[in-house]
């Protein structure tokens, strides 16, 4: 894992710095590829759009890696990204995955492509940094996790708040119950995705629209669909995304899971309340230990408010607050893993083969909770969930929402 400074929480609170506590030892993934100290990790980018371009900049500023290939269904954008660089250009991402010089890939496509790109990358022996939300369905998350383990690959989700020092300290305080047993967690509330017809427009030169649609139901091209946060844009369209529930919501939910130590589990009861016609109805999710999570907007956008027996803790991006304040000085026996830079953590784990701080399993479980919010609104009834079997109990209809049909030839491969 990434080397970090180790200082006391009291020092952290006084200085407001990014220093952290000792990292827990992570399991090792044995790989046939071993990197020496001077070996450069060859990087490929699949989907060099808005977020993909940001990540390319983030990785390019770090030592020990270099980009060697790019893939995009928009050939004009691909040409622009690769202009003046000695990169291989691959219209089909599977061609990029065949390149021996590629050791790891960034998957920054729209959400409906994340699973296939990641799984095929693992099957080709490539490590993956995949943007959040990691999946479009619950089944995809389990398939991605199984692929990462079977092919002994590192898969880091872009839930970068795990590498934010203040978010981590806030979660650590919750985990150590400095405010006593947690009773209720208040999360931000985001709207579910919707659907609406778009007038079909001519497909611009350079865009392979059929490939962009990929596994989703086919529809005609419209410029606003390709823009993430247009009105509505693909991030709000049910065929391509879980909406802002999985977009922004994935950050806050992941903090909840991390703080409560539920990274390999999830709630057992889920239900929505309010007007069925509303896309942002409050959803309740209750764990087996009785802790209740409510999307009641009493929590911040990038985190949550944790109410305990002795007080409360607010965790947000780059921020935490304890009430009463003196409880923030409590010593914590349970230490959360430390990462000071999310992309560096991924590169370090590619070399060490330790599990990254936002490992695929934890990301799958957090994203699953986001999917629960949508499913509860769609089914309009109380749902019972088995976190071990990852199935709704005695509810065939609800279980149909765990995955979706895919257009051929883009079915999930057998792991």
SEDOSE-906642 format. One record per residue (C-alpha): x, y, z. Coordinates in steps of 0.25 Angstrom, whole numbers, plus 2048, in hexadecimal, padded with zeros to 3 digits. Last residue first. Example, Ala and Ser with C-alpha at 12.3 -4.5 7.8 and 13.67 -1.06 7.14 Angstrom:
REM residues 2
ATOM    px    py    pz
ATOM   837   7FC   81D
ATOM   831   7EE   81F
//
This chain:
REM residues 415
ATOM    px    py    pz
ATOM   7BF   7BF   7C2
ATOM   7B5   7BD   7B7
ATOM   7B4   7C9   7AE
ATOM   7AA   7D4   7B1
ATOM   7A2   7D6   7A4
ATOM   7A6   7E0   79A
ATOM   7A5   7D8   78D
ATOM   799   7DA   78E
ATOM   791   7E4   795
ATOM   790   7E3   7A4
ATOM   784   7DF   7AD
ATOM   785   7E5   7BA
ATOM   78A   7E1   7C8
ATOM   785   7E2   7D7
ATOM   778   7E8   7D3
ATOM   772   7DA   7D0
ATOM   775   7D7   7DF
ATOM   76A   7E0   7E3
ATOM   75F   7D8   7DB
ATOM   764   7CB   7E0
ATOM   762   7D0   7EF
ATOM   764   7C5   7F9
ATOM   770   7CB   7FF
ATOM   778   7D5   7F6
ATOM   785   7CF   7F1
ATOM   793   7D1   7F4
ATOM   795   7C3   7FA
ATOM   79D   7C9   806
ATOM   797   7D7   807
ATOM   789   7D0   807
ATOM   77F   7DC   805
ATOM   770   7DE   809
ATOM   769   7E8   801
ATOM   75E   7F1   805
ATOM   755   7F6   7FA
ATOM   754   800   7EF
ATOM   75C   7F7   7E5
ATOM   762   803   7DD
ATOM   765   80C   7E9
ATOM   76B   800   7F1
ATOM   773   7FC   7E4
ATOM   779   80A   7E3
ATOM   77E   80B   7F1
ATOM   783   7FC   7F1
ATOM   78C   800   7E5
ATOM   793   80A   7EE
ATOM   795   7FF   7F8
ATOM   79B   7F6   7ED
ATOM   7A5   801   7EA
ATOM   7AA   800   7F8
ATOM   7AB   7F0   7F7
ATOM   7B2   7F1   7EA
ATOM   7BC   7FB   7EE
ATOM   7BF   7F3   7FA
ATOM   7C2   7E7   7F1
ATOM   7C9   7EE   7E6
ATOM   7D3   7F4   7F0
ATOM   7D3   803   7F4
ATOM   7DF   803   7FC
ATOM   7E7   7FA   7F3
ATOM   7E9   7EB   7F6
ATOM   7F8   7E8   7F6
ATOM   7FF   7E3   7E9
ATOM   80B   7EC   7ED
ATOM   80D   7F2   7DF
ATOM   7FF   7F3   7DB
ATOM   7FC   7F7   7E9
ATOM   805   803   7E9
ATOM   7FF   807   7DB
ATOM   7F1   807   7E1
ATOM   7F6   80E   7EE
ATOM   7FC   819   7E5
ATOM   7EF   81B   7DE
ATOM   7E8   81D   7EC
ATOM   7F2   826   7F2
ATOM   7F4   826   801
ATOM   7F0   818   804
ATOM   7EE   812   812
ATOM   7E7   806   816
ATOM   7DD   808   822
ATOM   7E2   806   830
ATOM   7DA   800   83B
ATOM   7E0   804   849
ATOM   7DC   812   848
ATOM   7E0   81C   852
ATOM   7D5   827   855
ATOM   7D9   835   852
ATOM   7CD   836   848
ATOM   7C4   834   855
ATOM   7C7   842   859
ATOM   7BF   848   84E
ATOM   7B2   844   853
ATOM   7AE   843   848
ATOM   7B8   83E   83E
ATOM   7BB   845   831
ATOM   7C1   83F   824
ATOM   7C6   845   817
ATOM   7CE   842   80A
ATOM   7C2   83C   804
ATOM   7B7   83A   80F
ATOM   7B6   833   81C
ATOM   7AD   839   827
ATOM   7AE   832   835
ATOM   7A4   832   840
ATOM   7A2   831   84F
ATOM   7A2   828   85A
ATOM   799   81D   856
ATOM   79C   81E   847
ATOM   797   826   83B
ATOM   7A0   825   82F
ATOM   79E   830   825
ATOM   7A2   82C   817
ATOM   7AC   82E   80B
ATOM   7AE   835   7FE
ATOM   7A1   83C   7FD
ATOM   79F   83F   80C
ATOM   795   838   815
ATOM   788   83D   81A
ATOM   783   83B   80B
ATOM   77A   830   810
ATOM   781   824   809
ATOM   77F   81C   816
ATOM   789   811   81B
ATOM   784   809   827
ATOM   78D   802   830
ATOM   786   7F6   836
ATOM   791   7EB   836
ATOM   78B   7E4   82A
ATOM   78D   7F1   822
ATOM   781   7FA   81E
ATOM   77F   802   811
ATOM   775   80D   811
ATOM   772   814   804
ATOM   76D   823   803
ATOM   766   825   7F5
ATOM   76E   82C   7EB
ATOM   767   828   7DE
ATOM   759   82C   7E3
ATOM   74E   825   7DD
ATOM   74D   81A   7E8
ATOM   74A   826   7F2
ATOM   751   823   7FF
ATOM   759   818   806
ATOM   763   80E   800
ATOM   767   800   806
ATOM   773   7F8   808
ATOM   776   7ED   812
ATOM   783   7E4   814
ATOM   78D   7EF   812
ATOM   79B   7EC   80D
ATOM   7A7   7E3   80E
ATOM   7B6   7E2   80A
ATOM   7B9   7F1   80C
ATOM   7B0   7F2   818
ATOM   7BA   7F8   822
ATOM   7B1   803   826
ATOM   7BA   80E   821
ATOM   7BD   807   814
ATOM   7AF   804   811
ATOM   7AA   813   814
ATOM   7B6   819   80C
ATOM   7B2   810   800
ATOM   7A4   815   801
ATOM   7A9   824   801
ATOM   7B1   822   7F4
ATOM   7A8   819   7ED
ATOM   79D   823   7EE
ATOM   7A4   82D   7E5
ATOM   7A2   823   7D9
ATOM   79A   817   7DE
ATOM   78E   81F   7E3
ATOM   792   82A   7D9
ATOM   78C   821   7CF
ATOM   78D   812   7CF
ATOM   794   812   7C1
ATOM   793   80E   7B2
ATOM   785   809   7B0
ATOM   77F   811   7BB
ATOM   783   81E   7B6
ATOM   787   829   7C0
ATOM   796   827   7BE
ATOM   794   826   7AF
ATOM   790   834   7AD
ATOM   782   83A   7B3
ATOM   784   845   7B1
ATOM   793   845   7AF
ATOM   79B   83F   7BA
ATOM   7A2   834   7B3
ATOM   7A2   839   7A5
ATOM   7A1   82E   79C
ATOM   792   82E   79D
ATOM   791   83C   79A
ATOM   797   83B   78C
ATOM   78C   831   787
ATOM   78E   824   781
ATOM   783   81A   77F
ATOM   780   80F   789
ATOM   785   801   78B
ATOM   782   7FA   798
ATOM   78F   7FA   7A0
ATOM   79B   7F0   79E
ATOM   7A3   7FA   794
ATOM   79C   807   793
ATOM   7AA   80D   790
ATOM   7AC   802   786
ATOM   7A0   804   77E
ATOM   7A3   813   77E
ATOM   7B1   812   778
ATOM   7B4   820   778
ATOM   7BF   826   76E
ATOM   7B5   82E   766
ATOM   7A9   833   76E
ATOM   79D   82A   76F
ATOM   791   831   769
ATOM   786   834   773
ATOM   77B   82B   779
ATOM   771   833   781
ATOM   772   82E   78F
ATOM   768   826   797
ATOM   768   826   7A6
ATOM   76E   81E   7B1
ATOM   770   820   7C0
ATOM   77C   81E   7C9
ATOM   77A   81F   7D8
ATOM   77B   82C   7E0
ATOM   785   82F   7EB
ATOM   783   830   7FA
ATOM   78F   832   803
ATOM   791   829   80E
ATOM   78D   829   81D
ATOM   792   81D   825
ATOM   78A   818   831
ATOM   78E   811   83E
ATOM   79D   810   83F
ATOM   7A2   80A   84C
ATOM   7AA   814   854
ATOM   7AF   822   84E
ATOM   7BE   81D   84F
ATOM   7B8   810   848
ATOM   7C6   80C   843
ATOM   7C0   80A   835
ATOM   7BA   818   836
ATOM   7C7   81E   839
ATOM   7CE   817   82E
ATOM   7C3   81C   824
ATOM   7C7   82A   828
ATOM   7D6   828   827
ATOM   7D4   822   819
ATOM   7CC   82E   814
ATOM   7D6   837   81A
ATOM   7E2   830   813
ATOM   7DB   82E   805
ATOM   7E0   821   7FF
ATOM   7D3   81A   802
ATOM   7CD   827   7FC
ATOM   7D2   822   7EE
ATOM   7C7   818   7EB
ATOM   7CD   816   7DE
ATOM   7CD   806   7DF
ATOM   7DA   7FF   7E0
ATOM   7DB   7F1   7D9
ATOM   7E8   7E9   7DB
ATOM   7E8   7DC   7D3
ATOM   7E9   7CE   7D8
ATOM   7E1   7C8   7CC
ATOM   7D7   7C1   7D5
ATOM   7D7   7CC   7DF
ATOM   7D5   7D8   7D5
ATOM   7CB   7D0   7CD
ATOM   7C3   7CC   7DA
ATOM   7C2   7DB   7DE
ATOM   7BE   7DF   7D0
ATOM   7B3   7D4   7D0
ATOM   7AE   7D8   7DD
ATOM   7AD   7E7   7D9
ATOM   7A6   7E4   7CC
ATOM   79C   7DC   7D3
ATOM   798   7E8   7DC
ATOM   796   7F1   7CF
ATOM   79B   7FD   7C8
ATOM   7A9   7FB   7CF
ATOM   7B5   802   7D5
ATOM   7AE   810   7D7
ATOM   7B9   813   7D7
ATOM   7C5   813   7CE
ATOM   7CD   806   7CB
ATOM   7DC   805   7CE
ATOM   7DF   7F7   7C8
ATOM   7EB   7ED   7C8
ATOM   7ED   7E6   7BB
ATOM   7EE   7D7   7BA
ATOM   7E6   7D6   7AD
ATOM   7DA   7D0   7B5
ATOM   7DC   7DB   7BE
ATOM   7DA   7E5   7B3
ATOM   7CE   7DE   7AE
ATOM   7C8   7DF   7BC
ATOM   7CB   7EE   7BD
ATOM   7C6   7F2   7AF
ATOM   7B9   7E9   7B1
ATOM   7B6   7EF   7BE
ATOM   7B8   7FD   7BC
ATOM   7B1   7FE   7AE
ATOM   7A3   802   7B4
ATOM   7A9   80D   7BD
ATOM   7AE   816   7B2
ATOM   7BD   813   7AF
ATOM   7C8   817   7B8
ATOM   7CF   809   7B9
ATOM   7DE   80C   7BC
ATOM   7E7   800   7B8
ATOM   7F3   7F9   7BD
ATOM   7FF   7F1   7B7
ATOM   7FE   7F6   7A9
ATOM   80B   7F3   7A1
ATOM   806   7E5   79D
ATOM   7FA   7EB   795
ATOM   7EE   7E1   795
ATOM   7E6   7EA   79E
ATOM   7E7   7F6   795
ATOM   7E0   7ED   78A
ATOM   7D5   7EA   794
ATOM   7D3   7F9   795
ATOM   7CE   7F9   787
ATOM   7D2   807   780
ATOM   7E0   804   784
ATOM   7EB   80F   783
ATOM   7F9   80B   787
ATOM   800   817   78D
ATOM   80D   81E   789
ATOM   807   82C   78C
ATOM   806   838   784
ATOM   7F7   836   783
ATOM   7F2   82B   78B
ATOM   7E7   832   792
ATOM   7E3   839   786
ATOM   7E3   82D   77E
ATOM   7DA   826   788
ATOM   7D1   831   788
ATOM   7CF   830   779
ATOM   7CE   821   77A
ATOM   7C2   821   784
ATOM   7C0   813   787
ATOM   7CD   815   790
ATOM   7D9   80D   793
ATOM   7E7   812   797
ATOM   7F5   80C   798
ATOM   803   80F   79E
ATOM   801   817   7AA
ATOM   80C   818   7B4
ATOM   80F   813   7C2
ATOM   81A   814   7CC
ATOM   818   822   7D1
ATOM   80B   829   7D4
ATOM   806   836   7CC
ATOM   802   82D   7C0
ATOM   7F8   825   7C9
ATOM   7F0   832   7CD
ATOM   7F0   838   7BF
ATOM   7EB   82B   7B9
ATOM   7E1   82B   7C4
ATOM   7DC   838   7C0
ATOM   7DB   834   7B2
ATOM   7D3   828   7B6
ATOM   7C9   830   7BE
ATOM   7C6   839   7B2
ATOM   7C8   82F   7A7
ATOM   7D4   825   7A5
ATOM   7CB   819   7A5
ATOM   7D5   80D   7A6
ATOM   7E2   811   7AA
ATOM   7EF   808   7AA
ATOM   7FA   809   7B3
ATOM   808   802   7B2
ATOM   80E   801   7C0
ATOM   81D   805   7C0
ATOM   827   7FC   7C5
ATOM   832   802   7CE
ATOM   82F   7FC   7DB
ATOM   82B   7EF   7D5
ATOM   81D   7EB   7D1
ATOM   819   7DD   7D2
ATOM   80F   7D7   7C8
ATOM   80A   7C9   7CB
ATOM   801   7CE   7D6
ATOM   7FE   7CA   7E4
ATOM   7F4   7D3   7EB
ATOM   7F8   7D6   7F9
ATOM   7EF   7D9   805
ATOM   7EF   7E7   80B
ATOM   7F7   7EB   818
ATOM   7F0   7F6   81F
ATOM   7F5   803   81D
ATOM   7FB   80C   828
ATOM   7F4   819   82A
ATOM   7F3   825   822
ATOM   7FA   832   81E
ATOM   7F2   83B   815
ATOM   7F4   848   81D
ATOM   7EA   850   825
ATOM   7F5   853   82F
ATOM   7EE   853   83C
ATOM   7E5   847   838
ATOM   7F0   83F   832
ATOM   7F9   841   83E
ATOM   7ED   83C   847
ATOM   7EB   831   83E
ATOM   7FA   82D   840
ATOM   804   82C   835
ATOM   808   822   82B
ATOM   80D   826   81E
ATOM   809   81E   812
ATOM   80E   813   809
ATOM   804   80E   7FF
ATOM   800   800   800
//
